[in-house]
């Protein structure tokens, strides 16, 4: 269970980073 929550947290963080990158690219 802890392994699953760890992986889901990493996925969520990577998704947020991707969103920030897309926003920065669209601002240019």
PyMOL Python script that loads the backbone (N, CA, C, O; Angstrom):
from pymol import cmd

cmd.read_pdbstr("""\
ATOM      1  N   UNK A   1       0.839  -1.206   0.000  1.00  0.00           N
ATOM      2  CA  UNK A   1       0.000   0.000   0.000  1.00  0.00           C
ATOM      3  C   UNK A   1       0.874   1.255   0.000  1.00  0.00           C
ATOM      4  O   UNK A   1       0.602   2.213  -0.725  1.00  0.00           O
ATOM      5  N   UNK A   2       1.902   1.239   0.803  1.00  0.00           N
ATOM      6  CA  UNK A   2       2.787   2.407   0.860  1.00  0.00           C
ATOM      7  C   UNK A   2       3.512   2.597  -0.468  1.00  0.00           C
ATOM      8  O   UNK A   2       3.785   3.723  -0.882  1.00  0.00           O
ATOM      9  N   UNK A   3       3.820   1.481  -1.130  1.00  0.00           N
ATOM     10  CA  UNK A   3       4.484   1.577  -2.429  1.00  0.00           C
ATOM     11  C   UNK A   3       3.554   2.237  -3.448  1.00  0.00           C
ATOM     12  O   UNK A   3       3.986   3.054  -4.262  1.00  0.00           O
ATOM     13  N   UNK A   4       2.282   1.873  -3.391  1.00  0.00           N
ATOM     14  CA  UNK A   4       1.315   2.450  -4.335  1.00  0.00           C
ATOM     15  C   UNK A   4       1.160   3.953  -4.095  1.00  0.00           C
ATOM     16  O   UNK A   4       1.165   4.739  -5.042  1.00  0.00           O
ATOM     17  N   UNK A   5       1.026   4.346  -2.844  1.00  0.00           N
ATOM     18  CA  UNK A   5       0.857   5.766  -2.518  1.00  0.00           C
ATOM     19  C   UNK A   5       2.118   6.552  -2.885  1.00  0.00           C
ATOM     20  O   UNK A   5       2.038   7.715  -3.280  1.00  0.00           O
ATOM     21  N   UNK A   6       3.279   5.910  -2.751  1.00  0.00           N
ATOM     22  CA  UNK A   6       4.529   6.578  -3.124  1.00  0.00           C
ATOM     23  C   UNK A   6       4.560   6.818  -4.632  1.00  0.00           C
ATOM     24  O   UNK A   6       4.921   7.905  -5.084  1.00  0.00           O
ATOM     25  N   UNK A   7       4.185   5.812  -5.398  1.00  0.00           N
ATOM     26  CA  UNK A   7       4.198   5.952  -6.858  1.00  0.00           C
ATOM     27  C   UNK A   7       3.176   6.976  -7.319  1.00  0.00           C
ATOM     28  O   UNK A   7       3.447   7.759  -8.230  1.00  0.00           O
ATOM     29  N   UNK A   8       2.011   6.975  -6.702  1.00  0.00           N
ATOM     30  CA  UNK A   8       0.978   7.933  -7.100  1.00  0.00           C
ATOM     31  C   UNK A   8       1.411   9.360  -6.757  1.00  0.00           C
ATOM     32  O   UNK A   8       1.085  10.303  -7.478  1.00  0.00           O
ATOM     33  N   UNK A   9       2.146   9.510  -5.656  1.00  0.00           N
ATOM     34  CA  UNK A   9       2.623  10.849  -5.282  1.00  0.00           C
ATOM     35  C   UNK A   9       3.665  11.326  -6.291  1.00  0.00           C
ATOM     36  O   UNK A   9       3.663  12.492  -6.685  1.00  0.00           O
ATOM     37  N   UNK A  10       4.546  10.432  -6.705  1.00  0.00           N
ATOM     38  CA  UNK A  10       5.566  10.799  -7.692  1.00  0.00           C
ATOM     39  C   UNK A  10       4.907  11.169  -9.012  1.00  0.00           C
ATOM     40  O   UNK A  10       5.329  12.110  -9.684  1.00  0.00           O
ATOM     41  N   UNK A  11       3.879  10.429  -9.377  1.00  0.00           N
ATOM     42  CA  UNK A  11       3.168  10.722 -10.622  1.00  0.00           C
ATOM     43  C   UNK A  11       2.489  12.081 -10.528  1.00  0.00           C
ATOM     44  O   UNK A  11       2.495  12.852 -11.488  1.00  0.00           O
ATOM     45  N   UNK A  12       1.912  12.370  -9.384  1.00  0.00           N
ATOM     46  CA  UNK A  12       1.222  13.647  -9.197  1.00  0.00           C
ATOM     47  C   UNK A  12       2.211  14.805  -9.273  1.00  0.00           C
ATOM     48  O   UNK A  12       1.916  15.838  -9.874  1.00  0.00           O
ATOM     49  N   UNK A  13       3.375  14.635  -8.668  1.00  0.00           N
ATOM     50  CA  UNK A  13       4.380  15.700  -8.698  1.00  0.00           C
ATOM     51  C   UNK A  13       4.898  15.911 -10.111  1.00  0.00           C
ATOM     52  O   UNK A  13       5.093  17.048 -10.540  1.00  0.00           O
ATOM     53  N   UNK A  14       5.119  14.829 -10.830  1.00  0.00           N
ATOM     54  CA  UNK A  14       5.620  14.948 -12.198  1.00  0.00           C
ATOM     55  C   UNK A  14       4.563  15.605 -13.089  1.00  0.00           C
ATOM     56  O   UNK A  14       4.891  16.361 -14.003  1.00  0.00           O
ATOM     57  N   UNK A  15       3.290  15.305 -12.811  1.00  0.00           N
ATOM     58  CA  UNK A  15       2.211  15.916 -13.583  1.00  0.00           C
ATOM     59  C   UNK A  15       2.156  17.419 -13.317  1.00  0.00           C
ATOM     60  O   UNK A  15       1.928  18.200 -14.241  1.00  0.00           O
ATOM     61  N   UNK A  16       2.360  17.829 -12.079  1.00  0.00           N
ATOM     62  CA  UNK A  16       2.359  19.260 -11.746  1.00  0.00           C
ATOM     63  C   UNK A  16       3.535  19.955 -12.431  1.00  0.00           C
ATOM     64  O   UNK A  16       3.395  21.068 -12.938  1.00  0.00           O
ATOM     65  N   UNK A  17       4.690  19.296 -12.443  1.00  0.00           N
ATOM     66  CA  UNK A  17       5.850  19.887 -13.110  1.00  0.00           C
ATOM     67  C   UNK A  17       5.583  20.051 -14.597  1.00  0.00           C
ATOM     68  O   UNK A  17       5.960  21.060 -15.195  1.00  0.00           O
ATOM     69  N   UNK A  18       4.937  19.068 -15.189  1.00  0.00           N
ATOM     70  CA  UNK A  18       4.616  19.152 -16.613  1.00  0.00           C
ATOM     71  C   UNK A  18       3.657  20.302 -16.881  1.00  0.00           C
ATOM     72  O   UNK A  18       3.785  20.999 -17.888  1.00  0.00           O
ATOM     73  N   UNK A  19       2.705  20.501 -15.991  1.00  0.00           N
ATOM     74  CA  UNK A  19       1.742  21.602 -16.148  1.00  0.00           C
ATOM     75  C   UNK A  19       2.460  22.951 -16.073  1.00  0.00           C
ATOM     76  O   UNK A  19       2.168  23.862 -16.849  1.00  0.00           O
ATOM     77  N   UNK A  20       3.381  23.066 -15.151  1.00  0.00           N
ATOM     78  CA  UNK A  20       4.134  24.322 -15.014  1.00  0.00           C
ATOM     79  C   UNK A  20       4.959  24.577 -16.272  1.00  0.00           C
ATOM     80  O   UNK A  20       5.037  25.713 -16.740  1.00  0.00           O
ATOM     81  N   UNK A  21       5.568  23.541 -16.817  1.00  0.00           N
ATOM     82  CA  UNK A  21       6.371  23.686 -18.036  1.00  0.00           C
ATOM     83  C   UNK A  21       5.493  24.140 -19.195  1.00  0.00           C
ATOM     84  O   UNK A  21       5.876  25.028 -19.957  1.00  0.00           O
ATOM     85  N   UNK A  22       4.323  23.536 -19.329  1.00  0.00           N
ATOM     86  CA  UNK A  22       3.420  23.913 -20.418  1.00  0.00           C
ATOM     87  C   UNK A  22       2.976  25.365 -20.280  1.00  0.00           C
ATOM     88  O   UNK A  22       2.868  26.082 -21.275  1.00  0.00           O
ATOM     89  N   UNK A  23       2.721  25.792 -19.058  1.00  0.00           N
ATOM     90  CA  UNK A  23       2.306  27.183 -18.824  1.00  0.00           C
ATOM     91  C   UNK A  23       3.437  28.140 -19.196  1.00  0.00           C
ATOM     92  O   UNK A  23       3.202  29.167 -19.833  1.00  0.00           O
ATOM     93  N   UNK A  24       4.648  27.804 -18.803  1.00  0.00           N
ATOM     94  CA  UNK A  24       5.788  28.675 -19.119  1.00  0.00           C
ATOM     95  C   UNK A  24       6.017  28.738 -20.625  1.00  0.00           C
ATOM     96  O   UNK A  24       6.364  29.792 -21.158  1.00  0.00           O
ATOM     97  N   UNK A  25       5.826  27.611 -21.315  1.00  0.00           N
ATOM     98  CA  UNK A  25       6.018  27.602 -22.765  1.00  0.00           C
ATOM     99  C   UNK A  25       4.939  28.426 -23.459  1.00  0.00           C
ATOM    100  O   UNK A  25       5.211  29.093 -24.457  1.00  0.00           O
ATOM    101  N   UNK A  26       3.736  28.381 -22.941  1.00  0.00           N
ATOM    102  CA  UNK A  26       2.636  29.118 -23.559  1.00  0.00           C
ATOM    103  C   UNK A  26       2.770  30.620 -23.307  1.00  0.00           C
ATOM    104  O   UNK A  26       2.221  31.429 -24.055  1.00  0.00           O
ATOM    105  N   UNK A  27       3.496  30.986 -22.261  1.00  0.00           N
ATOM    106  CA  UNK A  27       3.677  32.409 -21.959  1.00  0.00           C
ATOM    107  C   UNK A  27       4.664  33.062 -22.925  1.00  0.00           C
ATOM    108  O   UNK A  27       4.624  34.276 -23.122  1.00  0.00           O
ATOM    109  N   UNK A  28       5.538  32.277 -23.522  1.00  0.00           N
ATOM    110  CA  UNK A  28       6.547  32.850 -24.423  1.00  0.00           C
ATOM    111  C   UNK A  28       5.910  33.347 -25.724  1.00  0.00           C
ATOM    112  O   UNK A  28       6.610  33.859 -26.598  1.00  0.00           O
TER     113      UNK A  28
END
""", "prot")
cmd.dss("prot")
cmd.show_as("cartoon", "prot")
cmd.util.cbc("prot")
cmd.orient("prot")
